[in-house]
Amino acid sequence: MLTRSPDLPAPSARARLRKADRLTQQQVADLLGVRRLAVARWEAGNVEPREPHRQAYIRLLAGLAVKHPAAVPDPSSIQE
């Protein structure tokens, strides 16, 4: 398992945020311009997103954390 980046929530929280907004992995992939498999790997903690997708993913997750605060225990841990 890879070490989690300080600016990204835990992989399980990434999936919870996506699901809280009723987004599929494919929809997130389309928004970020990556393949669905990349999103699946990010959520599984197998790999970390790289630039330029990393910052876009962080912004997306931060917005979802604000919209769905119950999906993550500490929304302030997601920094833009």
Phi, psi and omega per residue, in radians:
M1 nan 2.432 3.140
L2 -1.403 2.698 3.055
T3 -1.269 2.332 -3.109
R4 -1.259 2.413 3.084
S5 -1.283 2.525 -3.109
P6 -1.139 -0.392 -3.100
D7 -1.661 0.026 3.090
L8 -2.074 2.485 3.055
P9 -1.239 2.965 3.084
A10 -1.006 2.608 -3.137
P11 -0.896 -0.718 3.140
S12 -1.125 -0.587 3.098
A13 -1.214 -0.575 3.106
R14 -1.053 -0.794 3.132
A15 -1.163 -0.727 3.137
R16 -1.069 -0.732 3.132
L17 -1.106 -0.774 3.133
R18 -1.066 -0.822 -3.105
K19 -1.186 -0.572 3.118
A20 -1.070 -0.538 3.129
D21 -1.650 0.117 3.130
R22 1.011 0.685 3.073
L23 -1.723 2.518 3.029
T24 -1.548 2.871 3.047
Q25 -1.065 -0.633 3.133
Q26 -1.125 -0.703 3.123
Q27 -1.120 -0.739 3.091
V28 -1.122 -0.747 3.121
A29 -1.050 -0.771 3.127
D30 -1.097 -0.715 3.117
L31 -1.080 -0.660 -3.056
L32 -1.641 -0.156 3.140
G33 1.303 0.610 3.100
V34 -2.210 3.082 3.077
R35 -1.472 2.695 3.125
R36 -1.005 -0.633 -3.141
L37 -1.055 -0.603 3.101
A38 -1.089 -0.800 3.129
V39 -1.093 -0.746 3.114
A40 -1.039 -0.737 3.136
R41 -1.192 -0.658 3.095
W42 -1.104 -0.745 -3.121
E43 -1.245 -0.479 3.109
A44 -1.437 -0.237 -3.110
G45 1.408 0.257 3.141
N46 -1.328 -0.599 3.101
V47 -2.494 2.795 3.060
E48 -1.839 2.525 3.109
P49 -1.145 2.557 3.111
R50 -1.916 2.822 3.100
E51 -1.110 2.575 0.065
P52 -1.521 -0.051 -3.071
H53 -1.250 -0.459 -3.099
R54 -1.005 -0.914 -3.107
Q55 -1.138 -0.657 3.101
A56 -1.130 -0.705 3.136
Y57 -1.155 -0.739 3.105
I58 -1.053 -0.785 3.123
R59 -1.099 -0.735 3.116
L60 -1.067 -0.846 -3.128
L61 -1.121 -0.670 3.113
A62 -1.098 -0.740 3.104
G63 -1.127 -0.696 3.110
L64 -1.182 -0.604 3.116
A65 -1.152 -0.635 3.093
V66 -1.211 -0.730 -3.109
K67 -1.229 -0.588 -3.075
H68 -2.279 1.221 -3.066
P69 -1.081 -0.440 3.136
A70 -1.264 -0.238 -3.097
A71 -1.330 -0.356 3.112
V72 -2.292 2.464 -3.111
P73 -1.117 -0.612 -3.105
D74 -2.386 1.543 -3.111
P75 -1.045 -0.418 -3.137
S76 -1.232 -0.212 3.120
S77 -1.321 -0.181 3.087
I78 -1.692 1.885 -3.066
Q79 -1.849 2.506 3.057
E80 -1.509 nan nan
